[in-house]
Amino acid sequence: MRQVQRLQKEQMIKRPKIKAGDIVSVSQNIEEGGKKRTQVFKGIIIKVQGAGISKTFTVRRVSFGVGIERTYPLYHPQISKIKIKKSSRIRRAKLYYLRGKKGKSARLKEKAMSEEAIKSMKELEEAGRIEKGHKKEKEQEPMPKQEPKKSEKKQEENKKEQKEEPVVMKEKEKGKKELAEDKGDENETKNSEEKISEKSGEGTKAQAGAKT
């Protein structure tokens, strides 16, 4: 039994101390079709039932002349927030008589919230602020660098190859131009040598004719 009680205490979430007659707003997390949203239900608590982790409370409100009641498990993880807005003076633990009343007759006399309720609300607000601060710190922390996937590596290699290809083509074109220029210089030197040899041959023939 002690082990069961210990496990139940570990699973119990911090909640404000509520009682019948409190006007509260209950925020519930709902998942529909892969989307998350919070639904807020405002009303008066007409009963608190059970003890420990199985404790439940029933909230009642009237909308468009129709009474709506919802029963929530106090320590359910889907209930993200319970906020006490007002407290009322009551003499009963269960306010079922409100079901048969309408308008002003269904109202209860207000009273100051108890010190315990105020303390529990402040503690919960401080805890929420601390959690928000931790979340912000985690968001600000630099994320560890992830190794690129094989597909990303291939894409980077292809980009590098594409960048290198035009450089190689330009170098080849430059080499071809240089070769062409070298060949042209060689041809020019050959032509000049041939002209010089022709001129020298003509000069030797003229000298030979003069001697004769």
HELIX and SHEET records of a PDB file:
HELIX    1   1 ARG A    2  GLN A   11  1                                  10    
HELIX    2   2 GLY A   52  SER A   54  5                                   3    
HELIX    3   3 TYR A   96  GLY A  100  5                                   5    
HELIX    4   4 GLY A  103  ALA A  106  5                                   4    
HELIX    5   5 GLU A  115  GLN A  140  1                                  26    
HELIX    6   6 LYS A  150  LYS A  211  1                                  62    
SHEET    1   A 6 VAL A  66  PRO A  73  0                                        
SHEET    2   A 6 THR A  56  SER A  63 -1                                        
SHEET    3   A 6 LYS A  35  GLN A  49 -1                                        
SHEET    4   A 6 ILE A  23  GLU A  32 -1                                        
SHEET    5   A 6 ILE A  79  SER A  88 -1                                        
SHEET    6   A 6 GLU A 110  LYS A 111 -1                                        
END                                                                             
